[in-house]
Structures are given as structure tokens and as C-alpha cells.
Amino acid sequence: MTTQQSFYLAELYVNPAELSIQAPAGQQTSVQQKPMEVLAFLAQQYPALVSRQQLIDNVWAGNAYVGEKALTNAIWQLRNVFEQLADAELISTVRKKGYRLAVAPVYQPCSGVAKTAEPALLAASNKLVARPNYSLFIAVGLVILTLISATFYYPFNPPNAAEPEVSPLTKGSGRAMFPALSPDERYLVFSWRKFEASSDLYLLDLQDNGKPPRQLTFSIDDESRPLWAKDGRHIYYSSKTAVYGECYIMQLDIITLRSEKLTACNRHSTVYMDISADGRYLAFNGNVTPDGASLYQLDLQNPEAEPQAVPCQQNCQYRVRDLTFSPDGRYLAITRRAHRLSEEIYLHNLASGEEHKLTSGEEDIMGMVWHPDGERVLYAALRHGKRQGFVLNVADKTTVSLDLDDFAWPTRITANGDVYYHSSSNVPQLGYLPLNKGVTGAVFPLTAAEARYEAPHYSKAQHALAYVSNESGYMEIWRADAYMENRQQLTRLHGMVKYPQWSNNGRYIAFVGRFPAEEEDKLMLLEVKTGQLTQLKTGARWHGQISWWYDDSAVIFSHGSNLFSINISSGDINQLTVKGGIGGQMPTADRFYFSKGRNRGLWQLLPDGNEVQLLPGSVFSSRTAWTVAEQGIYFLQQKPDQLLVSYYDTGNGQLKDLILLPPDLLHLLSIMSFDAEHQRLLFELSMHPRADIHKLSHPLLH
């Protein structure tokens, strides 16, 4: 059992009772309950080494499922606080054994209830001094002891306190995702993609735990994002062909298994849907209209109806992604995404069209749903590389964390506060494919850790990798040698970073960054030797993939589906493409290659400004997973249920297939880099592609 007694740790004043840590200068930071309990227990056990299991037993009551990842999260939260207030490492990690405090805690005299009761005891003693009443002294003493015990015990173990309960519902191979609860709460429908197969819909009877899920669809297309109709018999879902395809919103009768197309949808992005409170309208996200609308509704009561765009009055520069109707049918909670580093929740009034922003600083929202009380919204988001759940109070716009990692795509919350979600432990790692052998064999890992590792780029001039990782608790830019030794953190922005790219001479790393409390991202230049950061002022609110001009005089960036360059000395901006451009690479003055997007082919921009298509979209399906080598281009080619690493020789125009890969090992949106020094391709790897459905009972949702 931990105590509430305050103590000093180095020069920091730790007050467990008030969940605060204060620096000598007066700066104070609030700490969540669980991290504070961890810190208090480490202080209580000092100088002993405390194992992870001891901490889980004492802080999470032995709940290993929740405690394992929550403990890791708590430790990095504490280290982040210490770094901000003291710039010191006050918690030491002993690999595979546990943790201990790096300095001795100095406890303060006990304070609290016992201290406030002392004057009353003295008054009673003075009043009865002529004739002591020992029974009174004993009674008062017992009361004081009881109060002291309550002070120490109840803050961490309050009466009737409920710990979160997580129950797994699927344990099969592949990815079970996007659960949807039936109106009568008996059935759960979800999308299940087994390895080397397309995803189909399955139905699970929650009242018969021993019965396996029943398969509902049997298509070669990807069936996803199911949604129940109000009648409890029909399901709406999206269906996409695997490679080139088409996208349709479908209606399925779960009794006859008959399906029919309702309307087309956007095949280039995830389809988000919800049904109005009265069951009449199906709302979904779609293509952006000329006036900025990207939210559509379909009248389900009219078989002849076509989807109608909902007029946009505010925030139209940001397209709609996810959406959920409020229980009373008056509002929509919608997310609007500015770019990959910025997505926020807005409250949309269905009657007036007015919108109010509810969140700030979110990056990638992965599902949301209203609480039955109509006052709160539960949502999942990616924060500093971790998928987490949050409860948003709509009135005051405050959020509270569920303190649960790997939380995504929550379904409708039941009346008693239960919710179903899918837990995905997909943590990107780095790997490489050797190219200097006679036979290309396999992709080899460079990392295998709990932290994320993304966007590798190798510098031959520096003999070093640049990459993005949340190893410090925040997504920052790091460097390491060719095989991930001698790692060094290069930025401390505590924000979000993407696309680090070495200059050809190894002097700079260009990257895209979004700072805390800001909506728009910036194109940044890091001088590696000095650590100096410079913003390249492009005037754009967001920036896509970047690269360098062949002589390092400019940085190439994408914005608004076209490519631009900005001179790093003069700041002059030059538009490079006018008919589309997502990512470009320029190895020499006369060679400029670029992609126009998924399934739109590989192109070359000639010095005179003309464009020539080198590979059609049926072959070059990648958007960002491609890279230029000395005499050609390596890229990922998507095939049904598999990925192919291919090579295009720019000299003779020949195409060569190198290696076939599992579909979940890489992603078409991942970053690929060519390492000429070691003759290899560098990738982001999906090391843990499995996802499972879980049921969560959490006190914050009751």
C-alpha cells in the first residue's frame, strides 16, 4: 500500500495527496493518479529495486493485462515531468528487472486529517484537566487513528472503487476490427481480415460465449466498417475492391445474407458512417465538393434517393472524416482533418449548420461515439505514437484519459457503461531488404521494441539513419548508425514530426513538424551539427511528403495535390507540377520523378516542364512507398492479398519483380528509402499486425 506523505525528490516537491510535483522556482505540474501511485511506491521502497510485477500488483491490483502497458506509460509520463521541471533522470531502469529511484526521497512530516484534529484534542484535554476522563481520550484517539488510516488508504482504494475490466472476445489469426453492437445488445458484428485474405463481416452472439462467430459475407472484396440499422436486421458497410477498385456502401440482411448496393463511396479513404437518431438518414464522409462540403446524407426511406451533400458553413477547408449522431438527434460530432498531423472534433448543429471546435492538439482520431447521457463523447486518438482512449465533456471541452493503450474504434456505449472496441498492438519498426546478393531472400528487422520507429532515411555522407520514434515519450527525430547503434535524439519539440530527409551533403535534415497547441504544421530545417532549427516559410497550412533538390539548394514539398520547391537561402517558391503531384525525388539535374497518388502511376517531369508517364497506375499503385536508386526506382506494387517489391530500370524501361511479401508486413503509405552505401532498401515494418475485439467496463463510462 502506498502512502500520501509528501516528499522531496532532489529539488522537486512531490505531493501525492494533490497529485502534483513542484519545482523550486514554483512551477507546478499535475500528475495522473496511477503515475503518482507508481512514484509513491518507488519512494516507499527506496533504495530497493522494484520489479514490474510488484508495481502491477500494488498499483493495478495484479491486473497484468491493463498494468503491463499502463506501467510503461506511467514511467514515461513521470520521466517527461522530471525532464520538464528538473531536466534530470530521477528513475533508473534496470533492464529486465525493474525500476528504482536514482536519488533518495526525503519525506516531510505527516500532514492532513491528523494534524487538523490536534487542536480539538488539546481543547478537550484543557477543558477536562481537573478530572481526566480516560475513556474520552481513548475514544478521541481511536477517531484520530481511524481518520489517519482513512487518509492513507482511501485516496488509492476508495470504497466501491471499480478498476477497468477488459475482456477479449476474439483470439483468432489476422485482424478483427470495427465492432458494432446490435440495438438489442445481443450481437456484435465486426470486420475480420485473416492473413493473406480479404476482410469479411462476422456476427458474434454475445449470449453464447462458446459459439464461434458466424460469417456473413463471402466476397473477394474488403468488407469493413459495419453499422446496424435501427431494425436490428440489416447492416450497412463499405465494400472495396482490393487494388484498383471501386467503393460501395452496402446493405446486408443478416437473415437471408442478401446484400445490395446503396451508393458509391470514396475508394481512396476510410468510409465513416452513422445513422440518424430516427433511423431515416445514413450520413457518411465523401469527396469534397467545390464549395467545401465533404459530409453526405442518404434518405433510407426513399429507395430512389441519391446522396445529398450537407452544405458546409464553417471550417470547410478541413474535410470531414468520422461522425456520430448525438442521442437526441440534434447534433453531429464530426472530426475534420487538416492533414496527417492535425485532426480535431467539432460539434455540428444539424438545424443551423453552426460548428464549434471541441478538441485541440489531436493528431489522428480513430473512432468516436456519444455517451448515452448526451453530455460526453468517447474517442480514440494517436498521441505521441500511442493509441489511447479519451472521454470528452462537450460542455467544458475537457478530456480525461481512459489510461488504456491500444484503444481504437469504440462501438455504441451500453446503458450500463460497457463499450466494445478493437485493440491493435501494431507498433511500426524498421527493417531492410538486402539487394547485393544473387537472390533476394527476406526483409530483416533493424528494431524490435515497444517504441515506434518510422520514416527511415539514410545519409551516405553522414553514414547515418534519420528516423522518427517515440522512444522519449514524444514523437521526435533521431539519428543512428547504419544498424541502429549509437542512437541520438535530435529534436525535443514535444509535438509531432514526419518525413525526416537528409540533405545530400548530410548537413541538414528537413522535416514536417506540428508544435503543441498549433493546428498548422511547418516545414522545418534542422542543422545537424549545431541543432539549429529554421522554419521554411511556404505559406502552406500543411505539407505532404518532402525531398531535396539535387544540389541541396531547395526542399521539394507537396501541397494541395501538387509539388513545389522552396529555396532554403532566398525563400523563393516555385510550383513544379500543375496536373497533380504527391511526392517527388530529384537525383540529378535532368531526372525528376514523381507520383500523382495511389493507382495513378509513375511520372517524370522533364526540364521543359512536360510530364511523361513511365509506369501506369495498374503497375505503380504506390503513393509514397517508392525510392530512387542510382539507375532505377524501387517501389511497392499491390496485388490481391499480397505486396510485391519491384524495380524499374529508368535506362532501358525494364521492370523486374524482386520479392513477394505478406500484405500486412508493409503499407503503401509507409516510407521507403534506398541505402546506396550498404545496397539495401529501408522500410517501416508492421511487426504486430494482429487486432482483436475487446469488451471494456470502465468507471469513467458509468
C-alpha positions in Angstrom: 0.0 0.0 0.0 1.4 3.5 -0.9 1.0 6.5 1.3 0.1 10.1 0.7 3.1 11.5 2.7 4.8 14.3 0.7 8.5 14.1 0.0 11.3 15.9 -1.8 13.0 14.1 -4.8 16.2 16.0 -5.5 14.8 19.6 -5.5 11.2 18.6 -6.6 8.4 18.6 -4.1 6.1 15.7 -4.6 2.6 15.9 -3.1 0.7 12.6 -3.7 -2.4 13.9 -2.0 -2.8 16.7 -4.5 -1.3 14.8 -7.4 1.3 17.5 -8.1 5.0 17.9 -8.5 6.6 21.4 -7.9 9.9 22.8 -8.9 12.0 25.1 -6.7 11.0 28.1 -8.9 7.3 27.4 -8.2 6.5 25.7 -11.5 3.9 23.0 -10.8 2.7 20.1 -12.9 -0.3 17.9 -12.3 0.2 14.1 -12.5 -2.4 11.5 -13.1 -3.3 9.2 -10.2 -1.6 6.0 -11.5 1.8 7.5 -12.3 1.7 9.2 -8.9 1.0 5.9 -7.2 3.9 4.4 -9.1 6.2 7.2 -7.9 5.0 7.0 -4.3 5.6 3.2 -4.3 9.1 3.6 -5.7 9.8 6.2 -3.0 8.4 3.9 -0.3 10.6 1.0 -1.4 13.8 3.1 -1.9 16.6 2.0 -2.2 15.3 -1.4 -3.2 14.9 -2.4 -6.9 11.2 -2.7 -7.6 10.1 -5.2 -10.3 7.4 -4.5 -12.8 5.3 -7.3 -11.3 5.5 -5.6 -7.8 4.3 -2.3 -9.3 1.4 -4.0 -11.2 0.4 -5.9 -8.0 0.4 -2.8 -5.9 -0.9 -0.1 -8.3 -3.1 -2.2 -10.7 -4.2 -4.9 -8.2 -2.3 -7.6 -10.2 -4.3 -6.8 -13.5 -1.4 -7.7 -15.9 -3.5 -7.0 -19.0 -4.0 -3.4 -18.1 -1.0 -2.9 -16.0 1.7 -4.0 -18.4 1.2 -1.2 -20.9 -0.2 1.3 -18.3 3.0 0.9 -16.3 5.2 1.7 -19.3 3.0 4.7 -20.0 3.2 5.8 -16.4 7.0 5.6 -16.3 7.4 7.8 -19.4 4.9 10.3 -18.1 6.9 10.7 -14.9 10.2 10.9 -16.8 8.7 13.6 -19.0 7.6 15.6 -15.9 11.1 15.3 -14.4 12.7 16.4 -17.7 10.5 19.5 -17.8 10.9 20.5 -14.2 14.4 19.4 -13.3 16.0 18.2 -16.6 17.1 15.1 -14.7 16.7 11.3 -14.9 15.3 10.5 -11.5 14.0 7.0 -12.3 16.6 4.3 -13.2 15.7 1.3 -15.3 17.5 -2.0 -14.7 17.0 -3.9 -17.9 14.6 -6.9 -17.5 14.5 -6.4 -13.7 12.6 -3.2 -12.8 13.0 0.3 -11.6 14.4 2.3 -8.7 14.7 6.0 -7.8 18.0 7.5 -8.7 18.0 9.7 -5.6 16.8 9.2 -2.1 13.3 10.6 -1.2 13.2 13.0 1.8 9.9 12.7 3.5 8.0 15.6 5.1 6.2 15.3 8.5 2.8 13.8 8.1 0.0 16.3 7.5 -3.7 16.2 6.8 -6.6 15.0 8.9 -4.5 14.0 11.9 -2.9 17.5 12.0 -6.3 19.3 11.8 -7.7 17.1 14.6 -4.9 18.1 17.0 -6.4 21.5 18.3 -9.7 19.8 19.1 -7.9 17.2 21.1 -6.0 19.9 23.1 -9.1 21.8 23.7 -10.9 18.8 25.1 -7.8 18.0 27.2 -7.7 21.5 28.7 -11.4 21.6 29.5 -11.3 18.3 31.4 -7.9 18.8 33.1 -9.4 18.9 36.7 -10.9 15.5 36.2 -9.4 13.4 33.4 -11.8 11.2 31.5 -9.6 8.4 30.1 -12.4 6.9 28.1 -12.8 10.2 26.3 -9.1 10.3 25.5 -9.3 6.7 24.2 -12.3 7.5 22.1 -10.8 10.6 20.6 -7.5 8.7 19.9 -9.4 5.9 18.1 -11.2 8.5 16.0 -7.9 10.1 15.1 -6.3 6.7 14.2 -9.3 5.9 12.1 -9.1 9.2 10.3 -5.3 8.7 9.7 -6.0 5.3 8.3 -8.6 6.7 6.0 -6.3 9.4 4.8 -3.6 6.9 3.8 -5.9 4.2 2.5 -8.9 5.7 0.7 -7.3 8.0 -1.8 -5.9 4.9 -3.5 -8.6 2.5 -2.5 -11.9 4.4 -2.2 -14.9 2.4 -1.1 -16.6 0.7 -4.1 -13.9 1.8 -6.4 -14.0 0.0 -9.7 -11.0 -0.9 -11.8 -11.3 -1.1 -15.6 -12.2 -4.5 -16.8 -11.1 -5.7 -20.2 -12.4 -9.0 -21.7 -11.1 -10.3 -25.0 -13.7 -11.6 -27.4 -11.6 -12.7 -30.3 -8.3 -14.5 -30.3 -8.0 -15.6 -33.9 -5.4 -15.0 -36.6 -5.5 -11.8 -38.6 -7.2 -8.6 -37.7 -10.7 -8.4 -36.1 -11.7 -4.8 -36.2 -14.6 -2.2 -36.2 -17.1 -3.8 -33.8 -20.7 -2.7 -34.0 -23.3 -3.6 -31.3 -26.8 -4.5 -32.3 -29.7 -2.4 -31.0 -30.8 -5.1 -28.6 -27.1 -5.5 -27.4 -27.2 -9.3 -28.2 -25.0 -9.4 -31.3 -21.7 -7.9 -32.3 -20.8 -7.6 -36.0 -17.2 -6.9 -36.9 -14.8 -7.0 -39.8 -12.2 -9.8 -39.8 -9.3 -10.0 -42.1 -7.4 -13.2 -41.8 -3.8 -13.4 -43.0 -3.4 -13.5 -46.8 -7.2 -12.9 -47.4 -9.6 -10.0 -47.8 -11.7 -8.9 -44.9 -15.3 -10.2 -44.4 -18.0 -9.5 -41.9 -18.7 -11.8 -38.9 -21.5 -12.0 -36.4 -20.9 -12.9 -32.7 -23.7 -13.9 -30.4 -22.8 -12.3 -27.0 -25.2 -14.6 -25.2 -23.5 -17.7 -26.3 -19.8 -17.4 -25.5 -18.9 -20.8 -26.7 -20.3 -20.3 -30.2 -17.8 -19.2 -32.9 -18.6 -16.1 -35.0 -20.8 -16.6 -38.0 -19.5 -15.4 -41.3 -21.9 -13.0 -43.1 -20.1 -12.0 -46.3 -18.0 -14.1 -48.7 -16.7 -11.6 -51.2 -13.1 -11.2 -52.5 -13.5 -7.5 -51.8 -12.7 -5.8 -48.5 -15.8 -5.5 -46.3 -15.4 -3.1 -43.5 -16.9 -0.6 -41.0 -20.3 -2.3 -40.3 -23.2 -0.3 -38.9 -26.5 -1.6 -37.6 -29.8 -0.4 -38.9 -32.4 0.5 -36.3 -34.5 -2.6 -37.1 -31.7 -4.9 -35.9 -31.9 -7.0 -39.0 -29.9 -5.0 -41.6 -26.3 -3.9 -41.6 -24.6 -1.2 -43.6 -21.0 -1.5 -44.5 -18.4 -0.4 -47.1 -17.0 -2.7 -49.7 -13.9 -2.0 -51.7 -12.1 -4.0 -54.4 -8.6 -4.9 -53.4 -6.4 -2.9 -55.8 -7.9 -0.6 -58.3 -11.3 -0.6 -57.4 -14.5 0.8 -56.6 -16.2 1.5 -53.3 -19.8 1.0 -52.4 -21.9 1.4 -49.3 -23.8 -1.9 -49.0 -26.9 -3.1 -47.1 -26.9 -6.7 -45.8 -29.9 -8.7 -44.5 -28.4 -10.9 -41.7 -31.1 -13.5 -42.0 -31.1 -14.1 -45.8 -27.5 -12.8 -46.3 -28.7 -10.9 -49.3 -26.7 -7.7 -50.0 -27.4 -4.8 -52.3 -25.6 -1.6 -53.3 -26.9 1.7 -51.9 -24.4 4.2 -53.2 -20.8 4.7 -54.2 -18.2 5.9 -51.8 -14.6 7.2 -51.8 -12.3 4.4 -52.5 -9.2 6.4 -51.5 -10.0 6.8 -47.9 -11.8 5.0 -45.0 -15.5 5.3 -45.1 -17.1 6.6 -41.9 -20.9 6.3 -41.3 -23.6 6.7 -38.8 -27.5 6.6 -38.8 -29.6 9.5 -37.5 -31.4 9.0 -34.2 -34.8 8.5 -36.0 -33.2 5.9 -38.4 -34.1 7.8 -41.5 -30.7 9.1 -42.7 -27.4 7.5 -43.3 -24.6 10.1 -43.0 -21.1 9.4 -44.4 -18.0 11.2 -45.4 -17.1 11.6 -49.1 -15.4 13.6 -51.8 -15.0 17.3 -51.3 -17.4 19.4 -53.4 -16.4 22.7 -55.0 -17.9 24.7 -52.1 -16.0 22.6 -49.5 -18.7 20.1 -48.4 -17.5 16.6 -47.6 -20.4 15.3 -45.5 -23.2 13.4 -47.2 -26.6 12.0 -46.2 -28.8 9.4 -47.8 -32.5 9.1 -47.2 -33.0 5.4 -46.3 -36.8 5.7 -46.6 -36.7 6.7 -50.3 -35.3 3.8 -52.5 -34.8 6.3 -55.4 -32.9 8.9 -53.4 -29.3 9.9 -54.2 -26.8 11.1 -51.6 -27.0 14.8 -50.9 -24.0 16.9 -49.7 -24.7 18.6 -46.4 -23.9 22.3 -47.0 -20.7 23.5 -45.2 -20.7 26.9 -43.5 -17.6 26.7 -41.3 -14.2 25.0 -41.3 -14.8 23.9 -44.9 -11.0 23.9 -45.6 -10.8 20.8 -43.4 -12.5 17.7 -44.8 -14.9 15.6 -42.6 -13.7 12.1 -41.6 -15.5 10.4 -38.7 -19.0 11.3 -37.5 -21.5 10.2 -34.8 -25.1 11.4 -34.1 -26.0 12.7 -30.6 -28.6 10.6 -28.7 -31.2 13.4 -29.1 -30.6 13.7 -32.8 -29.8 17.4 -32.6 -26.0 17.3 -33.2 -23.3 15.5 -35.0 -19.9 15.2 -33.5 -17.6 15.2 -36.5 -13.8 15.1 -37.0 -12.2 17.4 -39.5 -8.7 16.6 -40.7 -6.4 19.3 -41.9 -3.6 16.9 -42.7 -1.9 13.8 -41.2 -0.7 15.7 -38.2 -3.9 17.5 -37.4 -7.4 16.2 -36.8 -10.0 17.7 -34.4 -13.5 17.1 -33.1 -16.2 19.6 -33.9 -19.8 19.9 -32.7 -22.1 20.4 -35.7 -25.6 21.7 -35.1 -27.9 19.9 -37.6 -30.5 22.6 -37.6 -28.3 25.7 -38.0 -25.1 24.2 -39.6 -23.0 26.0 -37.0 -19.9 24.3 -35.7 -17.8 24.6 -32.5 -14.4 23.1 -32.1 -14.2 20.7 -29.1 -10.6 19.5 -29.1 -7.1 20.9 -29.7 -3.8 19.2 -30.5 -5.1 15.9 -31.7 -3.3 14.0 -34.5 -5.2 11.0 -35.7 -8.7 10.2 -34.3 -9.6 6.5 -34.7 -13.3 6.3 -33.8 -15.7 8.1 -31.6 -19.2 7.6 -30.1 -21.6 9.5 -27.9 -22.2 8.5 -24.3 -25.9 7.7 -23.7 -26.2 10.8 -21.4 -25.6 13.0 -24.4 -23.0 15.1 -22.5 -19.8 13.2 -23.3 -18.1 11.7 -26.4 -15.7 8.8 -26.2 -13.0 8.8 -28.8 -9.7 7.2 -29.6 -6.6 9.1 -30.9 -3.0 8.7 -31.6 -1.0 10.7 -29.1 2.8 10.6 -29.3 2.7 7.3 -31.1 0.3 5.6 -28.7 -3.4 4.7 -29.5 -5.4 5.8 -26.4 -9.0 6.4 -25.4 -10.4 9.7 -24.0 -13.7 10.9 -22.6 -14.6 14.4 -23.9 -17.0 16.6 -21.9 -18.9 18.5 -24.6 -19.9 21.4 -22.4 -16.5 22.4 -21.0 -14.3 20.8 -23.7 -12.2 18.9 -21.1 -10.9 15.4 -21.7 -10.0 12.6 -19.4 -7.8 9.6 -20.4 -9.0 6.1 -20.0 -5.4 5.2 -19.2 -5.6 2.3 -21.7 -3.3 1.9 -24.6 -4.1 0.2 -28.0 -7.6 1.5 -27.8 -9.4 2.1 -31.2 -12.8 2.3 -32.9 -15.2 2.1 -29.9 -18.8 1.0 -30.6 -22.0 2.2 -29.1 -21.8 2.6 -25.3 -24.4 0.5 -23.4 -26.7 1.8 -20.7 -24.5 0.3 -18.0 -21.3 1.9 -19.5 -19.8 -1.0 -21.3 -18.2 -0.5 -24.7 -16.6 -2.7 -27.3 -13.5 -1.8 -29.2 -10.6 -3.3 -31.1 -7.2 -3.4 -29.6 -4.3 -3.2 -32.1 -0.7 -3.6 -31.0 0.7 -2.6 -34.3 3.9 -0.7 -33.5 5.9 0.1 -36.6 9.6 -1.0 -36.6 12.4 -0.6 -39.1 13.7 -3.3 -41.4 15.8 -3.7 -44.6 15.9 -5.8 -47.7 19.4 -6.6 -49.0 20.0 -6.0 -52.7 23.6 -7.0 -53.1 23.0 -10.8 -53.1 22.4 -13.0 -56.0 18.9 -13.9 -54.7 16.7 -11.5 -52.7 15.8 -13.5 -49.7 13.8 -11.7 -47.0 13.2 -8.5 -45.1 15.4 -8.3 -42.0 14.5 -6.3 -38.9 16.6 -3.4 -37.6 14.5 -2.8 -34.5 12.1 -4.8 -32.3 10.9 -2.8 -29.3 7.8 -1.3 -27.6 8.6 2.1 -29.0 7.6 3.1 -32.6 10.2 3.6 -35.3 9.1 5.2 -38.6 10.2 7.0 -41.7 13.8 5.9 -42.2 16.2 7.8 -44.4 19.8 7.1 -44.8 22.7 9.6 -45.5 25.7 8.2 -47.2 27.6 11.5 -46.3 26.9 11.0 -42.6 26.8 7.2 -42.6 23.7 7.5 -40.5 20.0 6.9 -40.4 17.4 9.6 -39.6 14.1 8.3 -38.4 11.1 9.2 -36.2 10.5 7.5 -32.8 8.5 7.9 -29.5 11.3 6.3 -27.5 11.5 9.5 -25.4 7.7 9.6 -24.9 7.2 12.0 -27.7 7.5 11.6 -31.5 10.9 13.1 -32.2 13.6 12.9 -34.8 16.5 10.6 -34.0 19.7 9.5 -35.7 21.7 6.3 -35.5 24.4 4.4 -37.4 23.6 2.0 -40.2 22.5 -0.8 -37.9 20.7 1.3 -35.3 23.6 1.6 -32.8 24.6 4.9 -31.1 21.1 6.4 -31.2 20.8 10.1 -30.6 17.7 12.2 -30.1 17.9 15.3 -32.4 14.7 17.2 -31.6 12.8 18.0 -28.4 9.7 19.6 -29.8 7.1 17.6 -27.8 4.8 17.9 -30.8 4.5 15.8 -33.9 7.1 15.2 -36.7 7.0 13.5 -40.1 9.2 12.8 -43.1 12.8 13.4 -42.0 15.0 13.8 -45.1 18.8 14.2 -45.1 20.2 16.7 -47.5 22.6 15.1 -50.0 25.6 16.6 -48.3 24.5 15.5 -44.8 24.4 19.0 -43.3 20.6 19.3 -42.8 17.6 17.2 -42.1 14.4 18.7 -43.5 11.1 17.5 -41.8 7.5 18.4 -41.3 6.5 19.4 -37.7 3.5 20.5 -35.8 4.1 22.2 -32.5 1.9 21.8 -29.4 -1.3 23.8 -29.4 -0.9 24.7 -33.1 -3.2 23.4 -35.8 -1.0 24.0 -38.8 2.3 22.2 -39.5 5.6 23.7 -40.6 8.4 22.8 -43.0 11.5 22.8 -40.8 15.2 22.6 -41.4 17.5 21.1 -38.7 21.2 21.8 -39.0 22.5 18.5 -37.6 25.9 19.8 -36.3 24.6 22.8 -34.3 21.0 21.6 -33.6 19.7 24.9 -35.0 16.1 24.8 -36.3 14.8 27.1 -39.0 11.3 27.3 -40.4 11.0 27.4 -44.2 8.0 29.8 -44.7 6.0 28.2 -47.5 2.7 29.9 -46.7 1.0 26.4 -46.7 -1.1 25.2 -43.8 0.1 21.7 -44.2 2.8 19.8 -46.1 3.0 16.4 -47.6 6.0 14.2 -48.3 9.3 16.1 -48.8 12.6 15.6 -50.5 15.7 17.6 -51.6 16.7 19.4 -54.8 19.6 17.5 -56.4 22.1 20.2 -55.3 20.6 20.9 -51.8 19.6 24.4 -52.8 15.9 23.7 -52.2 13.4 21.4 -50.5 10.6 19.8 -52.5 7.2 19.5 -50.8 3.7 18.6 -51.8 0.6 20.7 -51.0 -2.9 20.7 -52.5 -2.1 17.7 -54.7 0.8 19.4 -56.4 4.5 19.7 -55.9 6.5 22.9 -55.1 10.1 23.8 -54.2 11.3 26.4 -51.7 14.9 27.8 -51.9 16.5 27.4 -48.5 18.5 30.7 -48.9 16.1 33.1 -50.6 12.8 31.5 -49.6 11.6 31.7 -53.2 8.8 29.2 -54.0 8.4 27.5 -57.4 5.4 25.4 -58.4 6.7 22.2 -60.2 3.5 20.4 -61.2 0.0 21.6 -62.2 -1.7 18.3 -63.0 -1.1 16.6 -59.7 1.9 15.5 -57.6 2.1 13.7 -54.3 5.8 13.0 -53.8 8.8 13.8 -56.0 12.5 12.8 -56.0 15.3 14.5 -57.9 18.6 12.6 -58.0 20.2 14.7 -60.8 19.5 18.0 -62.7 17.8 16.2 -65.5 16.0 13.5 -63.6 12.8 14.4 -61.6 10.4 11.5 -60.8 7.1 11.9 -59.1 3.8 10.1 -58.1 0.4 11.6 -58.6 -1.2 9.4 -56.0 -2.4 5.9 -55.4 -3.0 4.0 -58.7 -2.1 7.0 -60.8 1.3 5.8 -62.0 4.9 6.9 -62.0 5.8 10.1 -63.9 8.9 12.1 -65.0 9.0 15.9 -65.1 11.2 17.0 -68.0 13.3 20.1 -67.8 10.9 21.9 -70.2 8.0 21.3 -67.8 6.4 18.5 -69.8 5.2 15.3 -68.0 5.9 11.8 -69.2 4.2 8.7 -67.7 6.8 5.9 -67.1 4.5 3.3 -65.4 0.7 3.0 -65.5 -1.4 3.0 -62.3 -2.1 -0.7 -62.8 1.6 -1.4 -62.1 2.7 1.6 -60.0 0.0 1.6 -57.3 2.1 3.1 -54.5 1.7 6.6 -53.2 4.8 7.1 -51.0 6.4 3.7 -50.8 9.0 4.2 -53.5 12.5 5.4 -53.8 15.1 6.4 -56.4 18.4 4.5 -56.7 21.4 5.0 -59.0 19.9 3.7 -62.2 16.3 3.0 -61.3 13.3 3.1 -58.9 12.2 0.6 -56.3 8.6 0.6 -55.3 5.8 -1.5 -53.7 3.3 -3.0 -56.0 -0.1 -4.0 -54.6 -1.5 -7.3 -55.7 -4.6 -9.1 -54.4 -3.8 -10.2 -50.9 0.0 -9.6 -51.3 2.7 -7.0 -51.8 5.5 -7.1 -54.4 8.8 -5.2 -54.2 9.6 -4.3 -57.8 12.4 -2.4 -59.6 12.0 -0.2 -62.7 15.2 0.4 -64.7 15.0 4.0 -65.9 17.7 3.4 -68.5 16.1 0.6 -70.5 12.5 0.8 -69.2 12.5 -2.8 -68.0 10.5 -3.9 -64.9 11.8 -6.6 -62.5 9.9 -8.2 -59.6 12.2 -8.8 -56.6 10.3 -10.3 -53.7 6.7 -11.2 -52.7 5.7 -10.1 -49.2 2.8 -10.7 -46.8 0.1 -8.0 -47.2 0.4 -6.9 -43.6 4.2 -6.6 -43.4 4.3 -3.2 -45.2 1.9 -0.5 -46.1 1.5 1.5 -49.3 1.6 4.7 -47.2 4.9 3.7 -45.5 8.2 5.3 -46.2 10.8 3.5 -48.3 14.5 4.6 -48.6 17.5 3.4 -50.6 20.8 3.0 -48.8 23.4 3.0 -51.6 26.3 2.5 -49.2 25.0 -0.9 -48.0 22.9 -1.7 -51.1 19.6 -2.2 -49.3 16.1 -0.9 -49.1 14.9 0.5 -45.7 11.2 0.1 -44.7 8.7 0.7 -42.0 7.5 -2.8 -40.9 4.2 -3.7 -39.2 5.7 -6.1 -36.7 2.4 -6.9 -34.9 -0.5 -6.7 -37.4 -2.9 -8.6 -35.2 -6.0 -6.9 -33.9 -8.7 -8.3 -31.6 -12.1 -7.2 -30.3 -12.5 -6.5 -26.5 -15.2 -5.5 -24.1 -14.4 -2.7 -21.7 -16.1 -1.8 -18.5 -14.6 1.4 -17.2 -15.7 3.6 -14.2 -15.4 6.8 -16.4 -18.1 5.5 -18.6 -20.7 4.6 -15.9 
